Amino acid sequence: MTARKYARMAGRVPRQSTMQIFFWPLVISIAALAGLILGLTGDGYRDVVAVALVALGPVLIILSLRRKSQTRNPVTVKARS
């Protein structure tokens, strides 16, 4: 049995590299910064793209929270009386 498989069975999370930990926050922050700069420097379709880039962060956070809550809530079974 590999160490990674054993760690999962024991309920431990395997170690992640720094890049794995900070990848999505970095992507969200770069998208938001690009959206803010694009929104300040352009009009028309560039504003639409800017709103989409700035909204990317909250949308990903909401989707992540919904996915996490769905996996954490186990199915409850009624006890027989």
C-alpha positions as CSV (number, residue, x, y, z in Angstrom):
1,M,0.0,0.0,0.0
2,T,1.4,3.4,-1.0
3,A,1.8,6.2,1.5
4,R,-0.6,8.4,-0.3
5,K,-3.3,5.7,-0.3
6,Y,-2.7,5.1,3.4
7,A,-2.9,8.8,4.2
8,R,-6.3,9.0,2.4
9,M,-7.6,6.0,4.3
10,A,-6.5,7.5,7.6
11,G,-8.3,10.7,6.8
12,R,-5.2,12.7,6.3
13,V,-4.8,15.0,3.3
14,P,-1.6,14.4,1.2
15,R,0.9,17.3,1.1
16,Q,0.6,19.8,-1.7
17,S,3.3,22.0,-3.2
18,T,3.1,25.7,-2.8
19,M,2.1,26.1,-6.5
20,Q,-0.8,23.7,-6.0
21,I,-2.0,25.6,-3.0
22,F,-1.8,29.1,-4.5
23,F,-2.7,28.3,-8.2
24,W,-6.5,29.2,-8.1
25,P,-6.1,32.3,-5.8
26,L,-3.4,33.5,-8.2
27,V,-5.6,32.9,-11.3
28,I,-8.6,34.7,-9.6
29,S,-6.4,37.7,-8.6
30,I,-4.9,38.1,-12.0
31,A,-8.3,37.9,-13.7
32,A,-9.7,40.5,-11.3
33,L,-6.7,42.8,-11.8
34,A,-7.0,42.4,-15.6
35,G,-10.7,43.2,-15.4
36,L,-10.2,46.3,-13.3
37,I,-7.5,47.6,-15.7
38,L,-9.7,46.7,-18.7
39,G,-12.7,48.4,-17.2
40,L,-10.8,51.6,-16.6
41,T,-9.2,51.8,-20.0
42,G,-12.0,50.8,-22.4
43,D,-15.7,51.2,-23.3
44,G,-18.3,49.1,-24.9
45,Y,-17.4,45.4,-25.2
46,R,-14.3,45.9,-23.1
47,D,-16.6,46.8,-20.1
48,V,-18.5,43.5,-20.6
49,V,-15.3,41.5,-20.6
50,A,-14.1,43.5,-17.5
51,V,-17.3,42.7,-15.6
52,A,-16.9,39.0,-16.5
53,L,-13.3,38.9,-15.3
54,V,-14.1,40.7,-12.0
55,A,-17.1,38.4,-11.4
56,L,-15.0,35.3,-12.0
57,G,-13.8,35.3,-8.3
58,P,-17.1,35.4,-6.6
59,V,-18.6,32.9,-9.0
60,L,-15.8,30.4,-8.4
61,I,-16.1,30.8,-4.7
62,I,-19.9,30.2,-4.7
63,L,-19.5,27.1,-6.9
64,S,-16.8,25.8,-4.6
65,L,-18.9,26.3,-1.5
66,R,-21.9,24.6,-3.1
67,R,-19.7,21.6,-4.1
68,K,-18.2,21.4,-0.7
69,S,-21.6,21.5,1.1
70,Q,-22.9,18.8,-1.2
71,T,-20.1,16.4,-0.4
72,R,-20.0,17.1,3.3
73,N,-23.7,16.4,4.0
74,P,-24.2,12.6,4.2
75,V,-27.5,11.1,3.4
76,T,-29.5,10.6,6.5
77,V,-31.4,7.4,7.1
78,K,-34.4,7.1,9.3
79,A,-34.0,4.7,12.2
80,R,-36.6,2.0,12.3
81,S,-39.1,2.3,15.2
